[in-house]
């Protein structure tokens, strides 16, 4: 999925929760990097708010954390 965004095949992702997109901190960092570079322009979650602002990226980063804590 991330590779598809990096190739330019899609610019948005839909997921239940941010922790479903990132298996670890590297995946989460790649998603944030794609948002920063404009390759990923839309992230939609029914259970989570995201807006491409510094505050939104900060909150998104913490949305990735629960998956790391469980390991």
C-alpha positions as CSV (number, residue, x, y, z in Angstrom):
1,X,0.0,0.0,0.0
2,X,2.8,2.4,0.9
3,X,4.7,1.5,-2.3
4,X,1.6,2.4,-4.3
5,X,1.5,5.8,-2.7
6,X,5.3,6.3,-3.3
7,X,4.8,5.4,-7.0
8,X,2.0,8.0,-7.3
9,X,-0.7,5.4,-7.9
10,X,-2.9,6.8,-5.1
11,X,-2.9,10.0,-3.0
12,X,-5.3,8.9,-0.2
13,X,-5.8,6.2,2.3
14,X,-8.9,5.0,4.1
15,X,-8.5,2.9,7.3
16,X,-10.5,2.2,10.4
17,X,-7.8,3.7,12.7
18,X,-4.3,5.0,12.2
19,X,-2.8,2.0,14.0
20,X,-4.0,-0.2,11.1
21,X,-1.6,1.7,8.7
22,X,1.6,1.3,10.6
23,X,3.1,-1.9,12.0
24,X,6.0,-0.1,13.6
25,X,7.6,3.4,13.9
26,X,9.3,3.1,10.5
27,X,5.9,2.6,8.7
28,X,4.5,5.5,10.7
29,X,7.4,7.7,9.8
30,X,7.0,6.8,6.1
31,X,3.4,7.8,6.2
32,X,4.2,11.2,7.8
33,X,7.0,11.7,5.3
34,X,4.5,11.0,2.4
35,X,2.1,13.6,3.9
36,X,5.0,16.1,4.3
37,X,6.1,15.7,0.6
38,X,2.6,15.9,-0.7
39,X,2.4,12.4,-2.1
40,X,-0.2,11.5,0.4
41,X,-2.9,14.2,0.5
42,X,-5.8,12.5,2.3
43,X,-6.1,10.2,5.2
44,X,-9.7,9.3,6.3
45,X,-10.7,7.4,9.4
46,X,-14.2,7.0,10.8
47,X,-12.7,6.8,14.4
48,X,-10.0,9.5,14.1
49,X,-9.6,13.0,13.0
50,X,-6.7,14.0,10.7
51,X,-5.8,17.3,9.1
52,X,-2.5,18.1,7.3
53,X,-1.3,20.6,9.9
54,X,1.6,20.4,12.4
55,X,-1.0,19.5,15.1
56,X,-2.7,17.0,12.9
57,X,0.7,15.2,12.2
58,X,1.5,15.2,15.9
59,X,-1.8,13.6,16.7
60,X,-1.4,11.1,13.8
61,X,2.0,10.1,15.2
62,X,0.4,9.3,18.5
63,X,-2.4,7.4,16.7
64,X,0.3,5.0,15.5
65,X,1.6,4.3,19.0
66,X,-0.8,1.7,20.4
67,X,0.5,-0.9,17.9
68,X,4.0,-0.3,19.2
69,X,3.0,-0.6,22.9
70,X,1.4,-4.1,22.3
71,X,4.7,-5.6,21.1
